[in-house]
Amino acid sequence: MNKPIDPEAYAADLASLLRAHAHPAEAVRMAAYMKNRYPFFGIKSPAREALTRQFAAERGIPEGDALERVVLALWAQPERELQNVAMSLLEKRVKRADRGQADLLERLIADKSWWDTVDMLAGKLAGTLFAKYPDLIPAYPDRWILSDNLWLRRSALLFQLSYRERTDTERLFRYIRLCAGEADFFIRKAIGWALRQYARTDADAVRAFVRDTPLSPLSVREALKRIGSD
């Protein structure tokens, strides 16, 4: 029988493992790339993922309440790799996530927000959760798109990125119209990205929407990048 996971000890030991593999010079470069918003250990993604796999193989992968507590403990730490590790643990349990995880994802999206965490939280984790529990969409993305928090609005635009033919086109286009006049780069980029992804499924619908909707040049360029305007 597996020993129950102590979330606080698990998170502390995982943080210690990464700290032991820190590369200070690389940490400076990585922080600069992220506009010096967060400190780093200086561990590149392949090495970070290998360390996480090694740790999970030895200690197991938490789930349920233990997983949430581990994730929040890692998220509270300053180093950016620990937020990435937290998301990796959530991804490993993504198929088992219950509807209660929506509150956790909302909290993470709004905390220590930048594109590197938000896009994973929205496009992969929230997207998978809302595909499994579509009745949550009115309570979360429909509210996020009206939020004062731009990262929640970006998440509402991006959660259907992988839906393809399951995309709720009416909802996607409605969200975009609500944000189309915004000047923020991350919103304009998200609009274009969401349309570019949906163009893989229905290029004609995207062309028509772009033609009929006032969008920023950035959003239009991103939307039509692979399909052109004709």
trRosetta pair geometry for C-beta under 8 A, 3 or more apart (Angstrom, degrees):
i j d omega theta_ij theta_ji phi_ij phi_ji
2 60 6.1 95 -167 -84 136 151
4 66 7.7 -158 -178 -83 86 149
5 10 5.3 20 -178 -56 105 143
5 59 7.1 86 -118 160 105 95
5 60 6.0 -132 -71 83 118 121
5 62 4.7 -125 83 -92 159 97
5 66 5.0 103 77 179 112 146
5 70 7.6 -25 140 -57 131 129
6 9 4.0 36 96 27 118 115
6 10 6.0 165 80 -22 59 88
7 10 5.5 -58 -142 36 27 115
7 11 6.2 22 163 -15 65 107
7 62 6.4 71 -100 -119 84 163
7 66 4.9 -163 -69 -155 105 70
7 67 8.0 -126 -112 -47 113 12
7 69 3.6 36 161 101 166 120
7 70 4.7 -127 -151 -58 89 72
7 73 6.5 154 149 -8 95 139
8 11 6.1 -55 -147 38 27 106
8 12 6.2 24 156 -16 63 111
8 69 7.2 -59 -52 151 65 117
8 73 6.2 173 -115 -103 55 155
9 12 5.7 -58 -143 41 30 110
9 13 6.0 26 160 -17 67 110
10 13 6.2 -60 -146 38 23 106
10 14 6.3 22 156 -18 61 110
10 59 6.2 151 -128 155 95 141
10 62 6.4 112 121 -42 171 127
10 66 7.7 63 21 175 152 104
10 70 5.4 -44 94 -108 122 117
11 14 5.8 -57 -145 38 29 111
11 15 6.3 30 156 -18 64 106
11 69 7.7 -121 -28 129 131 74
11 70 4.9 178 -64 -145 100 67
11 73 3.6 82 124 101 175 132
11 74 5.2 -136 -145 -53 108 77
12 15 5.8 -55 -149 37 30 111
12 16 6.4 31 152 -20 64 106
12 73 7.5 -67 -45 159 67 135
13 16 5.5 -51 -147 35 34 114
13 17 6.5 41 152 -25 64 100
13 55 7.6 160 118 -149 98 120
13 59 7.4 148 91 -81 137 159
14 17 5.6 -47 -151 28 33 115
14 18 6.8 27 154 -11 63 102
14 52 7.6 42 -155 -116 115 71
14 55 5.5 95 -112 174 87 161
14 70 7.9 61 15 -166 145 110
14 74 7.0 -34 89 -92 129 115
14 82 7.8 121 115 -129 103 91
14 85 6.5 168 156 151 127 150
15 18 6.0 -58 -153 40 33 106
15 19 6.1 36 151 -23 67 109
15 74 6.9 -176 -66 -116 102 76
15 77 5.8 -177 -117 -93 136 165
15 79 7.7 137 -147 44 96 125
15 82 5.8 13 -106 -106 92 129
16 19 5.4 -53 -143 36 32 115
16 20 6.4 38 156 -25 64 103
17 20 5.9 -56 -156 29 28 112
17 21 7.1 6 153 -2 61 108
17 51 5.9 162 137 180 116 116
17 55 5.8 -170 39 -80 172 127
18 21 6.0 -71 -155 45 37 100
18 22 7.3 71 145 -62 65 76
18 41 5.4 -137 152 -41 99 172
18 43 6.1 -103 -159 -4 93 156
18 48 7.0 29 -122 -127 114 83
18 51 6.1 123 -88 124 73 153
18 79 7.3 178 116 107 131 148
18 81 5.6 -178 -174 110 146 134
18 82 6.8 -170 55 -74 158 81
18 85 7.1 -114 -56 -46 146 149
19 22 5.7 -11 -163 -34 42 114
19 41 6.3 -128 -103 -117 44 124
19 79 7.8 180 -84 -9 82 163
21 41 7.1 55 85 153 72 132
21 43 5.7 60 110 -96 107 123
21 47 6.8 -161 152 155 139 122
21 51 6.3 -137 20 -85 158 147
22 27 6.6 4 -171 -51 96 131
22 41 4.2 -111 -109 -169 86 86
22 42 5.6 79 -170 42 67 101
22 43 6.9 -80 -108 -45 42 94
23 26 3.9 30 104 27 118 117
23 27 6.3 167 86 -26 60 83
23 41 7.3 71 26 140 61 70
23 42 3.6 -127 69 120 75 124
23 43 6.7 131 13 -73 99 52
24 27 5.3 -51 -145 28 32 119
24 28 6.9 36 157 -22 63 96
24 42 6.0 -131 -65 -13 10 156
25 28 6.0 -48 -161 25 35 111
25 29 7.1 28 147 -11 63 104
25 42 6.9 97 63 -145 43 150
26 29 5.6 -55 -153 39 41 111
26 30 6.1 38 152 -19 72 107
26 40 7.7 -93 118 113 77 126
26 42 3.5 117 81 -168 91 103
26 43 7.6 108 103 -54 135 22
26 44 7.1 -79 179 -46 144 87
27 30 5.8 -56 -142 39 30 109
27 31 6.2 30 158 -19 65 107
27 39 7.0 14 179 -178 115 76
27 40 4.3 -174 -144 86 77 89
27 41 5.9 -117 -94 130 115 14
27 42 3.2 -76 -49 -53 73 102
28 31 6.0 -57 -147 37 27 109
28 32 6.4 27 154 -20 62 107
28 42 7.5 10 5 -91 54 117
29 32 5.8 -56 -150 35 30 112
29 33 6.6 34 152 -22 64 104
29 42 7.7 81 42 -127 86 94
30 33 5.7 -50 -151 31 34 114
30 34 6.7 14 155 -1 64 108
30 40 4.2 -38 90 40 127 173
30 42 6.0 -179 10 -109 129 54
30 80 7.5 -151 139 54 119 134
31 34 6.0 -69 -151 49 33 99
31 36 5.2 50 154 -108 96 58
31 37 7.9 -164 -161 39 75 48
31 38 6.8 -139 -125 83 85 51
31 39 6.0 -15 -96 -125 130 38
31 40 5.2 -150 -56 6 84 105
31 80 8.0 165 -95 -2 72 131
32 35 7.7 42 -175 -78 34 16
32 36 6.2 10 -100 -56 43 86
34 37 5.4 -93 139 33 97 97
34 38 6.1 -37 117 39 142 89
34 40 7.7 126 23 -47 134 120
34 80 6.8 114 23 -77 175 167
34 114 6.7 62 -163 151 105 163
34 116 6.9 -47 -114 -11 118 141
37 114 5.9 136 88 -69 160 144
38 78 6.8 176 -161 174 83 70
38 79 7.4 109 160 -153 102 24
38 80 4.3 105 115 -64 135 106
38 83 8.0 -47 -169 9 164 134
38 112 7.0 60 -87 -162 132 108
38 114 7.5 -125 -11 2 121 145
39 78 5.3 28 43 138 112 111
39 79 5.6 -62 98 -100 89 61
39 80 7.0 -176 82 -14 39 85
40 43 7.6 -153 170 22 97 63
40 79 6.0 92 -134 -155 26 85
40 80 5.2 -33 -93 34 79 106
40 81 6.3 90 -151 -26 76 95
41 79 5.2 46 -37 -163 85 142
41 81 5.1 -47 21 13 112 141
43 47 5.1 -123 -172 93 90 114
43 48 4.6 117 123 -69 115 91
43 51 7.3 -34 -176 8 149 143
43 81 5.4 51 52 -107 110 154
44 47 5.3 79 62 19 76 105
44 48 6.8 -146 96 -10 31 96
45 48 5.6 -59 -140 38 29 112
45 49 6.1 26 164 -18 67 107
45 84 7.7 -109 -115 171 81 152
46 49 5.9 -57 -147 37 28 108
46 50 6.3 29 155 -20 64 107
47 50 5.6 -53 -147 36 32 112
47 51 6.4 33 155 -18 65 105
48 51 5.9 -56 -150 36 30 110
48 52 6.4 29 152 -19 64 107
48 81 5.4 -142 -121 -153 135 113
48 84 6.4 26 146 102 150 130
48 85 6.8 -122 175 -71 107 91
49 52 5.6 -54 -147 37 33 113
49 53 6.4 35 154 -20 66 104
49 88 6.8 -174 -116 -123 77 149
50 53 5.8 -52 -147 35 32 111
50 54 6.3 34 153 -20 64 106
51 54 5.6 -53 -147 35 31 113
51 55 6.3 30 155 -18 65 107
52 55 5.8 -55 -147 38 30 110
52 56 6.1 28 156 -17 66 109
52 85 5.3 -173 -95 -133 124 94
52 88 5.3 22 161 108 165 151
52 89 7.5 -130 -167 -58 122 79
53 56 5.8 -58 -143 41 29 109
53 57 6.2 32 156 -24 65 106
54 57 5.9 -55 -150 32 27 112
54 58 6.7 15 156 -10 61 110
55 58 6.0 -66 -154 41 30 105
55 59 5.8 -18 167 20 70 116
56 59 6.5 -73 -123 57 25 81
56 60 6.8 -53 -168 125 60 11
56 61 5.0 23 -154 -72 111 86
56 89 7.6 178 -90 -106 124 85
56 92 7.1 -144 -143 -118 158 174
61 67 7.7 24 157 -98 75 108
61 89 6.5 175 -153 -148 93 84
61 92 5.2 -110 -149 118 150 138
61 93 6.4 179 144 -55 122 103
62 66 3.9 -126 -164 117 119 105
62 67 4.2 174 111 -75 96 64
62 69 7.8 -90 154 55 158 86
62 70 5.1 140 39 -7 150 142
62 89 7.0 20 47 -178 88 128
62 93 8.0 -59 92 -43 52 150
63 66 6.5 37 56 58 34 101
63 67 5.0 7 -125 -32 19 125
63 93 5.3 169 -109 -130 89 144
63 96 6.1 -27 -144 108 128 144
64 67 6.0 119 48 14 32 100
64 68 7.4 -65 135 -2 37 97
64 98 8.0 31 -111 6 68 121
65 68 5.6 -54 -151 36 38 112
65 69 6.3 35 154 -18 69 106
66 69 5.8 -56 -148 38 32 110
66 70 6.3 33 153 -19 66 105
67 70 5.7 -54 -147 36 31 111
67 71 6.2 32 155 -20 66 107
67 89 6.5 -175 -150 143 95 113
67 90 7.1 121 168 -94 119 63
67 93 5.9 -67 -120 36 160 163
68 71 5.7 -55 -146 37 30 112
68 72 6.3 25 158 -15 66 108
68 101 7.7 -150 -84 -113 108 77
68 104 5.5 -117 -127 -99 105 143
69 72 5.9 -55 -143 39 30 107
69 73 6.3 32 156 -20 63 108
70 73 5.8 -59 -149 37 29 111
70 74 6.4 24 156 -14 66 107
70 86 7.3 176 124 -123 80 83
70 89 6.5 -84 109 132 127 166
71 74 5.9 -59 -149 39 29 107
71 75 6.1 29 154 -22 66 110
71 86 4.4 103 -142 -162 71 107
71 89 6.4 -152 -80 78 89 124
71 90 6.2 55 -100 -57 137 105
71 104 6.9 61 90 -177 145 129
71 108 7.4 -52 156 -81 120 132
72 75 5.4 -51 -140 36 32 114
72 76 6.4 39 157 -28 63 103
72 104 7.8 -104 -60 -141 99 102
73 76 5.9 -52 -153 26 29 114
73 77 7.5 35 149 -27 58 98
74 77 5.9 -50 -164 17 40 114
74 82 4.5 -156 -173 169 88 97
74 83 6.8 160 133 -84 96 35
74 85 5.9 -121 -164 82 148 102
74 86 4.0 179 87 -67 132 108
74 89 7.9 132 11 16 157 136
75 82 7.4 -164 -76 122 24 97
75 83 5.7 67 -117 -107 64 82
75 86 5.4 15 -57 -47 81 175
75 108 6.3 -112 -114 -117 149 92
75 111 6.5 65 165 105 126 129
75 112 6.8 -167 -172 22 88 137
77 82 4.4 -1 72 80 127 164
77 83 8.0 -154 66 -44 85 71
79 82 5.1 89 79 -3 88 105
80 83 5.7 -49 -161 31 50 110
80 84 6.6 48 145 -16 72 103
80 116 7.5 32 -176 92 125 144
81 84 5.4 -56 -153 39 40 114
81 85 6.2 43 149 -22 71 102
82 85 5.4 -43 -142 34 37 114
82 86 6.5 46 152 -24 62 99
83 86 5.5 -47 -150 31 35 116
83 87 6.7 33 152 -16 63 102
83 112 6.1 -137 -92 109 150 144
83 117 5.5 -46 148 -94 129 130
84 87 5.8 -53 -152 36 34 109
84 88 6.4 39 149 -23 65 104
84 116 7.5 -44 -81 146 103 112
84 117 7.5 -120 -77 -92 62 84
85 88 5.3 -50 -149 33 36 116
85 89 6.6 38 153 -19 66 100
86 89 5.9 -53 -155 33 32 110
86 90 6.7 31 149 -16 64 105
86 108 7.7 -164 121 -128 131 135
87 90 5.4 -52 -149 37 38 113
87 91 6.2 42 151 -24 68 103
87 108 8.0 143 -82 169 90 149
87 117 6.7 -168 -51 -140 140 79
87 120 5.1 51 -177 122 150 139
87 121 6.7 -100 -116 -69 119 75
87 125 7.0 -115 -151 -41 89 138
88 91 5.6 -51 -148 33 32 114
88 92 6.6 37 152 -24 63 101
89 92 5.7 -49 -151 28 34 114
89 93 7.0 6 157 5 63 106
90 93 6.3 -77 -155 51 32 93
90 94 6.5 64 145 -74 68 80
90 97 7.6 39 -170 -83 84 124
90 101 7.9 135 -149 -161 111 133
90 125 5.6 11 131 -115 127 135
91 94 5.2 -11 -149 -36 39 118
91 120 7.8 -63 -63 179 121 112
91 124 6.5 -8 -107 140 106 135
91 125 6.7 -96 -81 -79 70 95
93 96 4.9 -63 -174 51 81 108
93 97 6.3 111 125 -60 86 76
94 97 5.6 -24 -156 -17 39 118
94 124 7.3 -76 -112 152 154 92
94 125 6.2 -127 -116 -119 112 68
94 128 5.0 29 172 100 118 161
94 129 7.7 -108 -162 -55 83 77
95 128 7.6 -82 -80 173 50 133
97 101 4.5 -49 -170 7 109 157
97 125 7.7 120 -63 -164 165 83
97 128 7.2 98 35 108 136 109
97 129 5.4 -68 107 -97 139 98
97 132 7.3 142 75 47 95 155
98 101 6.1 129 65 -15 53 95
99 102 6.3 -15 176 -10 59 110
99 129 7.5 129 -118 -175 45 102
99 133 4.7 129 -102 -109 99 170
99 136 6.1 -175 -151 -66 99 130
100 103 6.4 -35 -179 20 62 107
100 104 7.6 57 133 -9 72 103
101 104 5.1 -53 -158 39 58 116
101 105 6.0 57 146 -22 81 101
101 125 7.9 -112 144 170 128 105
101 129 5.8 -131 83 -115 115 142
102 105 5.8 -55 -147 37 32 109
102 106 6.4 34 155 -20 65 105
102 126 7.5 79 -125 -128 71 86
102 129 6.2 173 -77 142 78 144
102 130 7.9 86 -102 -71 110 82
102 133 7.8 -100 -49 79 122 136
102 136 5.3 -154 -77 -170 153 141
102 139 7.5 64 141 97 156 112
102 140 5.3 -111 -171 -75 124 145
103 106 5.7 -54 -150 35 31 113
103 107 6.4 33 152 -20 64 106
104 107 5.7 -57 -152 35 32 113
104 108 6.4 26 154 -16 67 107
105 108 5.7 -55 -145 39 33 109
105 109 6.2 38 155 -24 66 104
105 121 5.7 155 -158 -174 91 103
105 125 5.8 -174 -114 119 125 118
105 126 5.1 149 161 -78 152 92
105 129 6.8 -153 -18 18 155 156
106 109 5.8 -51 -147 32 30 113
106 110 6.5 14 160 -7 63 112
106 140 6.6 -130 -71 -140 119 105
106 144 7.6 -142 -122 -82 100 113
106 152 7.2 32 -147 -113 82 110
107 110 6.2 -71 -152 44 26 102
107 111 6.1 4 160 -6 66 121
108 111 6.0 -70 -135 46 29 100
108 117 7.0 -124 158 161 97 122
108 121 5.6 -168 104 -117 115 145
109 113 6.5 37 164 -105 48 108
109 117 7.8 -177 -114 122 44 99
109 118 5.7 76 -143 -123 79 82
109 121 5.1 -167 -80 114 84 147
109 122 6.7 79 -110 -60 124 90
109 126 7.7 18 -59 -46 132 139
109 149 7.9 109 122 131 99 136
109 151 5.5 177 164 131 87 109
109 152 5.9 104 123 -87 130 66
109 155 5.2 -17 -144 -54 147 153
110 113 6.3 -37 -153 -56 20 125
110 149 5.5 -29 -118 -162 98 163
110 151 6.4 164 -98 77 47 121
110 152 6.3 6 -76 -54 95 104
112 117 6.7 51 107 22 94 162
113 117 6.9 -124 -132 69 41 115
113 118 5.7 46 -156 -60 86 117
113 149 7.7 162 -45 -177 169 110
113 151 4.1 -96 -163 -58 143 166
114 117 6.1 78 57 21 70 92
114 118 6.7 -160 87 -4 25 104
115 118 5.8 -66 -128 47 29 106
115 119 5.5 27 179 -23 71 113
115 186 6.4 -151 -77 -126 106 118
116 119 7.0 -43 -132 29 13 104
116 120 7.5 5 158 -5 47 110
117 120 6.2 -69 -159 41 35 105
117 121 5.9 29 154 -18 73 114
118 121 5.6 -60 -143 42 30 111
118 122 5.8 17 164 -10 69 113
118 151 4.9 -120 -109 -159 143 105
118 154 6.0 43 150 93 139 127
118 155 6.1 -113 -173 -69 96 95
119 122 6.1 -57 -135 44 26 102
119 123 5.4 2 176 3 66 121
119 158 6.5 -87 -131 160 66 163
120 123 6.6 -57 -115 49 19 93
120 124 5.3 -24 -165 28 59 121
120 125 6.7 47 143 -7 70 104
121 124 7.5 -30 -79 53 5 83
121 125 5.2 -44 -147 46 43 122
121 126 6.0 47 149 -17 66 104
121 155 6.8 -41 101 -116 99 123
122 125 7.6 15 -18 52 10 79
122 126 5.1 -28 -134 39 39 128
122 127 6.8 64 150 -35 49 92
122 154 6.9 -123 -40 117 167 79
122 155 3.6 -150 -99 -135 123 77
122 156 7.9 -80 -143 -21 125 23
122 158 4.4 69 125 84 131 113
122 159 5.1 -100 -178 -77 81 69
122 161 7.8 88 120 -9 91 119
123 126 7.7 46 -1 51 15 90
123 127 5.5 -1 -179 -18 29 136
123 158 5.0 -60 -71 153 86 110
123 159 6.8 -147 -93 -114 34 31
123 161 4.3 -7 -139 27 100 143
123 162 6.8 101 177 -18 83 98
124 127 6.0 -46 -116 39 5 112
124 128 6.4 2 165 -15 51 111
124 162 7.6 58 -100 -9 53 139
125 128 6.1 -55 -147 34 23 106
125 129 6.5 19 156 -15 60 110
126 129 5.6 -58 -145 40 34 112
126 130 6.0 23 162 -13 70 110
126 140 7.5 -155 -156 140 117 142
126 141 7.8 127 160 -64 128 102
126 155 6.2 55 38 -178 163 112
126 159 4.8 -74 110 -122 111 112
127 130 6.3 -61 -141 41 24 101
127 131 6.4 27 157 -21 62 108
127 158 7.7 -79 -61 129 115 71
127 159 4.6 176 -80 -175 73 65
127 160 6.5 163 -126 -84 103 22
127 161 6.2 -72 -91 36 153 83
127 162 5.7 98 149 34 149 102
127 163 7.1 -135 -164 -49 110 90
128 131 5.8 -55 -148 33 29 112
128 132 6.5 24 154 -15 63 108
129 132 5.8 -63 -155 38 31 109
129 133 6.2 -27 165 33 69 103
129 136 7.1 -41 136 64 97 154
130 133 6.4 -72 -126 69 33 69
130 134 6.2 69 170 -104 70 48
130 136 5.7 -122 -114 74 76 108
130 137 5.3 87 -160 -76 119 87
130 140 7.1 -130 -90 67 119 133
130 141 6.9 30 -111 -17 160 123
130 159 5.9 40 30 159 145 133
131 134 6.9 10 -140 -67 22 86
131 163 6.8 -175 -91 -103 115 94
131 166 7.0 55 -129 127 107 150
133 136 4.6 50 116 -8 106 115
134 137 5.5 -17 -170 -11 60 117
135 138 7.4 -38 -177 22 48 100
136 139 5.5 -72 -163 49 54 108
136 140 5.4 15 153 3 91 120
137 140 6.4 -77 -133 52 25 89
137 141 5.3 -27 -157 38 73 111
137 142 6.3 83 145 -22 69 99
137 168 7.8 89 -179 11 165 157
137 171 7.5 -18 164 -147 136 163
138 142 4.7 -9 -144 17 43 147
138 143 8.0 71 156 -27 45 86
139 142 7.2 51 -1 45 13 105
139 143 6.5 -13 170 -10 33 124
140 143 6.1 -70 -147 37 14 103
140 144 6.2 14 160 -22 60 110
141 144 5.2 -51 -134 35 36 115
141 145 6.3 40 167 -27 67 99
141 155 7.3 -132 -109 116 83 85
141 156 4.2 132 -157 -127 83 84
141 159 5.6 -108 -88 25 133 147
141 171 7.8 63 115 169 130 128
141 175 7.6 -44 164 -93 106 139
142 145 6.5 -45 -149 23 25 110
142 146 7.7 9 153 -1 52 108
142 156 7.6 142 -58 -136 18 127
142 171 7.9 -78 -84 -146 88 115
143 146 6.2 -73 -163 44 38 102
143 147 6.7 60 141 -54 69 95
144 147 5.2 -34 -154 -7 42 124
144 149 7.8 -63 -151 71 77 102
144 152 3.9 -137 -151 165 94 95
144 153 6.2 -177 150 -79 81 35
144 155 5.7 -70 170 75 154 102
144 156 4.1 176 93 -54 112 112
145 152 7.9 -125 -54 130 26 85
145 153 5.7 82 -133 -130 41 72
145 156 4.0 -138 -65 122 82 165
145 157 7.4 114 -107 -50 97 70
145 175 4.8 -111 -121 -131 145 94
145 178 5.7 75 158 83 114 151
145 179 7.1 -105 -162 -42 91 110
146 153 8.0 151 -2 -95 12 95
146 178 7.4 -74 -81 179 67 146
147 152 4.1 5 56 84 155 135
147 153 5.8 -147 57 -50 91 81
149 152 4.2 68 85 9 109 109
149 153 6.9 175 93 -9 57 83
150 153 5.3 -54 -150 39 40 114
150 154 6.1 44 150 -23 70 102
150 184 5.6 -115 -140 161 144 173
150 186 6.3 97 146 75 122 121
150 187 6.2 -95 -160 -53 104 107
151 154 5.4 -43 -142 35 36 114
151 155 6.4 42 152 -23 62 102
151 186 7.7 -20 -91 128 62 148
152 155 5.5 -50 -147 34 34 115
152 156 6.6 39 152 -22 63 99
153 156 5.7 -49 -152 31 34 112
153 157 6.7 33 150 -17 63 104
153 179 6.0 138 173 -96 123 131
153 187 6.2 -7 112 -107 122 110
154 157 5.7 -57 -155 36 35 112
154 158 6.1 11 156 -6 69 117
154 186 5.5 -39 -88 142 140 106
154 187 6.1 -118 -81 -92 85 60
154 190 4.7 -168 -143 -61 82 160
155 158 5.9 -70 -139 47 30 99
155 159 6.1 46 164 -52 70 97
156 159 6.5 -32 -136 -1 25 111
156 175 5.6 -160 133 -142 107 137
157 172 7.9 83 -148 -146 57 73
157 175 5.6 -179 -94 136 67 130
157 176 6.9 93 -126 -80 104 71
157 179 6.7 -57 -71 30 127 158
157 187 7.3 132 -15 -147 156 66
157 190 4.3 91 96 143 142 120
157 191 6.2 -74 -157 -77 143 53
157 194 5.1 -116 165 -40 87 147
158 161 5.3 1 -174 -44 72 112
158 190 5.6 -85 -53 -152 102 108
158 193 6.9 4 -106 96 99 122
158 194 6.0 -126 -94 -76 52 102
160 163 4.3 -41 -167 4 81 133
160 166 7.9 -149 -153 98 98 83
160 167 5.0 96 167 -125 129 85
160 168 6.8 -124 -103 32 149 78
160 171 7.7 132 -39 90 150 113
160 172 5.9 -93 57 -82 150 113
160 194 7.1 63 67 -147 93 105
160 198 7.7 27 116 -74 113 106
161 193 7.4 -20 -113 138 112 102
161 194 6.6 -99 -91 -112 74 67
161 197 5.0 -70 -154 -172 68 176
162 197 7.7 -71 -70 -176 35 137
163 166 4.3 -110 -177 78 92 91
163 167 4.3 129 97 -72 120 66
163 168 7.7 -36 141 -1 163 64
164 167 6.5 -156 88 -24 13 99
164 198 7.9 164 -121 -122 33 53
164 200 6.7 -64 -118 93 89 109
164 201 4.8 149 -165 -74 65 126
165 201 5.4 -180 -70 -146 59 130
167 172 6.0 -2 175 -28 110 142
167 198 5.6 107 -136 -117 178 106
167 201 6.6 167 13 50 127 160
168 171 4.0 27 114 22 116 118
168 172 6.3 150 87 -19 65 86
169 172 5.5 -54 -143 38 34 113
169 173 6.1 26 162 -13 68 108
169 198 7.3 122 -109 -160 87 141
169 202 7.5 -16 -97 48 138 148
169 205 6.6 -49 -147 165 143 150
170 173 6.2 -60 -146 41 25 104
170 174 6.1 26 155 -20 63 111
171 174 5.7 -57 -144 38 29 112
171 175 6.3 32 157 -21 64 105
172 175 5.9 -56 -152 34 27 111
172 176 6.5 24 153 -17 63 107
172 194 6.3 -171 -159 159 111 125
172 198 6.5 121 150 -66 166 154
173 176 5.6 -53 -148 36 34 112
173 177 6.4 37 154 -21 66 103
173 209 5.8 -123 -118 -131 115 134
173 213 7.8 -148 -160 -68 95 151
174 177 5.8 -52 -149 34 32 111
174 178 6.6 35 152 -22 63 105
175 178 5.7 -57 -156 32 32 114
175 179 6.6 4 157 2 67 111
176 179 6.1 -73 -148 50 32 95
176 180 5.9 57 153 -64 70 93
176 191 5.2 107 -134 -136 99 101
176 194 7.0 -155 -76 81 114 135
176 195 7.3 63 -101 -57 154 106
176 209 7.7 61 78 166 150 129
176 213 7.1 39 119 165 116 159
176 215 7.7 -20 167 -99 113 113
177 180 5.5 -24 -137 -12 31 122
177 213 6.5 -110 -93 -140 83 124
179 182 5.1 -36 -174 4 73 124
179 187 5.2 -137 176 -177 125 121
179 191 6.4 -161 96 -71 116 117
180 191 6.9 110 -102 -124 63 156
180 213 6.3 -126 -114 165 155 107
180 214 6.0 112 146 88 132 74
180 215 5.5 -89 -150 -99 104 63
180 216 7.6 -178 -173 -16 65 78
180 219 7.5 -115 -136 50 74 173
181 214 7.6 31 -79 104 77 114
182 187 4.5 -8 94 93 139 153
182 188 6.9 -148 90 -52 89 79
183 188 7.6 -20 -173 -39 23 123
183 216 7.9 126 -121 -89 45 140
184 187 4.3 73 77 12 104 108
184 188 6.7 179 89 -8 53 87
185 188 5.8 -63 -147 41 29 108
185 189 5.9 27 158 -19 68 111
185 218 7.4 -70 -140 142 67 173
186 189 5.7 -49 -138 39 30 112
186 190 6.2 35 157 -22 61 107
187 190 5.7 -54 -146 35 30 112
187 191 6.5 36 154 -23 63 101
188 191 5.8 -49 -152 29 32 114
188 192 6.8 26 153 -12 62 105
188 216 4.6 -34 -135 53 125 146
188 218 4.5 61 144 82 126 124
188 219 4.9 -110 -167 -52 76 93
189 192 5.9 -60 -154 40 33 109
189 193 6.1 32 151 -21 68 109
189 218 6.4 -53 -74 149 61 123
189 219 7.6 -127 -76 -87 18 65
189 222 6.4 122 -146 -55 54 164
190 193 5.5 -54 -140 38 32 112
190 194 6.1 33 160 -20 67 105
191 194 6.1 -57 -148 35 25 108
191 195 6.5 18 157 -11 61 110
191 215 6.6 -169 135 -145 141 117
191 216 7.7 110 62 34 141 100
191 219 4.2 -14 93 -130 119 121
191 222 7.6 116 88 70 67 128
191 223 7.4 -41 131 -60 78 110
192 195 5.9 -61 -148 41 30 107
192 196 6.0 32 156 -23 67 108
192 215 8.0 127 -73 169 81 134
192 218 6.3 -107 -31 136 143 69
192 219 4.3 -159 -56 -145 90 46
192 220 7.1 -62 -103 11 106 14
192 221 6.7 -9 -132 70 145 60
192 222 2.4 74 154 74 136 124
192 223 4.7 -111 -140 -41 67 70
192 225 7.7 75 171 -21 112 110
193 196 5.7 -54 -144 35 29 112
193 197 6.4 29 157 -18 63 105
193 222 5.9 -44 -53 160 52 134
194 197 6.0 -56 -151 35 29 110
194 198 6.5 21 155 -13 64 108
195 198 5.8 -58 -145 41 33 107
195 199 6.2 46 152 -34 65 101
195 206 5.1 126 -176 -144 93 112
195 209 7.0 -148 -128 86 120 131
195 210 6.9 101 -178 -65 153 105
195 219 7.3 78 16 176 136 87
195 222 7.2 109 58 105 103 88
195 223 3.6 -10 97 -124 133 103
196 199 5.5 -46 -151 21 31 119
196 200 7.9 45 148 -28 55 88
196 206 7.8 107 -85 -158 26 155
196 222 5.6 -88 -37 152 128 76
196 223 5.5 -145 -56 -129 73 33
196 224 7.8 -98 -94 -15 85 16
196 225 5.7 4 -117 33 129 107
196 226 6.3 100 -158 13 96 108
197 200 6.1 -40 -175 8 41 112
198 201 5.7 -58 -168 39 54 106
198 202 6.5 -28 157 46 86 86
198 205 7.4 -76 139 88 114 115
198 206 5.9 152 94 -74 98 115
199 202 7.1 -90 -129 75 33 45
199 203 4.7 54 -168 -106 83 66
199 206 4.1 -54 -87 13 89 162
199 207 7.9 88 -122 -37 109 72
199 223 6.9 129 -40 -180 132 69
199 224 7.8 147 -93 -105 162 39
199 226 6.4 154 101 67 134 106
199 227 4.9 -124 175 -21 136 142
200 203 7.8 61 -69 -62 11 84
200 226 7.8 13 -74 88 76 149
202 205 3.9 21 130 18 120 119
202 206 6.5 141 99 -17 73 85
203 206 5.7 -59 -152 38 36 110
203 207 6.3 36 153 -20 70 105
203 227 4.5 -178 -146 -138 117 146
204 207 5.7 -52 -146 36 33 111
204 208 6.3 31 156 -17 65 107
205 208 5.8 -56 -147 38 30 111
205 209 6.2 30 154 -20 64 108
206 209 5.7 -54 -145 37 31 111
206 210 6.2 30 157 -17 66 107
206 223 6.0 -169 176 176 114 105
206 224 7.6 170 132 -84 113 65
206 227 6.7 97 80 54 129 157
207 210 5.9 -58 -148 39 28 109
207 211 6.2 29 154 -21 64 110
207 224 7.3 78 -101 -106 74 102
207 227 6.7 -119 -61 122 102 128
207 229 6.4 127 -139 -158 102 44
207 230 7.7 115 -144 -96 145 7
208 211 5.6 -55 -146 36 30 113
208 212 6.2 7 162 -4 65 115
209 212 6.2 -71 -143 47 26 97
209 213 5.6 -2 169 -1 67 126
210 213 6.4 -68 -123 47 21 96
210 215 6.3 -59 -139 20 72 141
210 220 5.7 114 -161 -126 117 83
210 223 5.3 169 -85 108 131 147
210 224 6.3 128 178 -53 178 107
210 229 7.4 -115 98 -122 133 84
211 229 7.6 114 -74 -163 96 95
215 219 4.2 -109 172 86 115 128
215 220 5.1 141 93 -54 118 85
215 223 7.4 21 127 -6 165 143
216 219 4.7 95 56 6 82 101
216 220 7.0 -151 92 -4 43 86
217 220 5.7 -57 -145 39 33 111
217 221 6.0 34 158 -22 68 107
218 221 5.9 -55 -145 35 27 110
218 222 6.4 21 159 -13 63 108
219 222 6.0 -60 -148 41 28 107
219 223 6.0 29 156 -23 65 111
220 223 5.7 -57 -144 35 28 112
220 224 6.2 -2 168 5 66 114
221 224 6.7 -74 -142 49 21 91
221 225 6.6 53 154 -70 60 85
222 225 5.7 -19 -152 -30 31 117
224 227 5.7 -97 -151 64 59 82
224 228 5.9 51 176 -134 103 8
224 229 5.5 5 -148 -66 151 67
